[in-house]
């Protein structure tokens, strides 16, 4: 099955819309976590990094128009992915330390 350029454009738009929704949800989760745990200094995904993510989300549609912008946006989203994975590992490590014998 071969898609015409208009069908590809519609498909690309649908993928961008779905990705944008997921990135917005991730950003909201980061902001909520930072607000709830405001006394904690996270080693990854600091407030300024999430602001950068928020800016990338604002420009996601334009970033899909050219290969140069697409590559730049991909690097941004990939960095957030890697740093949020590292943050998750940090949370796991901290919570396992806090549930040890000294905290029972």
C-alpha positions in Angstrom: 0.0 0.0 0.0 1.4 3.3 -1.0 0.4 6.6 0.6 0.1 9.9 -1.2 1.7 13.0 0.1 -1.5 14.3 1.6 -2.1 11.0 3.4 1.5 11.1 4.7 0.9 14.7 5.9 -2.3 13.7 7.8 -0.5 10.7 9.3 2.5 12.9 10.4 0.1 15.4 12.0 -1.7 12.6 13.9 1.7 11.3 15.2 2.8 14.8 16.2 -0.5 15.4 18.0 -0.2 12.2 19.9 3.4 12.9 20.8 2.5 16.4 21.9 -0.2 15.1 24.2 2.3 12.6 25.8 4.9 15.3 26.2 2.4 17.6 27.9 1.4 14.9 30.3 5.1 14.2 31.1 5.7 17.9 31.7 2.7 18.1 34.0 4.0 15.2 35.9 7.4 16.8 36.3 5.9 20.1 37.5 3.6 18.3 40.0 6.5 16.3 41.3 8.6 19.4 41.7 5.8 21.2 43.5 5.1 18.3 45.9 8.7 17.6 46.6 9.9 21.2 46.5 12.3 20.6 49.3 14.2 18.0 47.3 17.0 18.9 45.0 16.6 16.6 42.0 19.9 15.6 40.3 18.1 15.4 36.9 15.2 17.1 35.3 15.6 20.4 37.1 13.1 23.2 36.6 15.1 24.9 33.9 15.3 21.6 31.9 11.5 21.2 32.1 11.1 24.8 30.9 13.2 23.8 27.9 10.8 20.8 27.4 7.8 23.1 27.6 9.3 25.4 24.9 10.0 22.3 22.7 6.4 21.3 23.1 5.2 24.7 22.1 7.2 24.4 18.8 6.6 20.7 18.0 4.5 21.4 14.9 7.1 23.7 13.4 9.9 21.3 14.3 8.4 18.7 12.1 8.5 20.8 9.0 12.3 20.7 8.3 14.9 18.0 8.9 17.2 20.5 10.7 14.5 21.5 13.2 13.4 17.8 13.5 16.9 16.7 14.4 17.2 19.5 17.0 13.8 18.6 18.6 14.7 14.9 18.6 17.9 15.7 20.5 15.9 17.7 23.1 13.3 15.0 23.6 16.0 12.3 23.7 17.9 14.2 26.4 14.7 14.5 28.4 14.1 10.8 28.0 17.6 9.9 29.2 17.5 12.3 32.1 14.1 11.2 33.2 15.2 7.6 33.1 18.2 8.5 35.3 15.8 10.4 37.6 13.6 7.3 37.9 16.7 5.2 38.8 17.7 7.9 41.4 14.2 7.7 42.9 14.4 3.9 43.1 17.8 4.1 44.7 16.8 6.7 47.3 13.5 4.9 48.2 15.4 1.6 48.6 17.9 3.3 50.9 15.0 4.8 53.0 13.3 1.5 53.3 16.4 -0.2 54.8 16.7 -1.4 58.4 17.6 2.1 59.7 14.2 3.4 58.7 12.0 0.6 60.0 
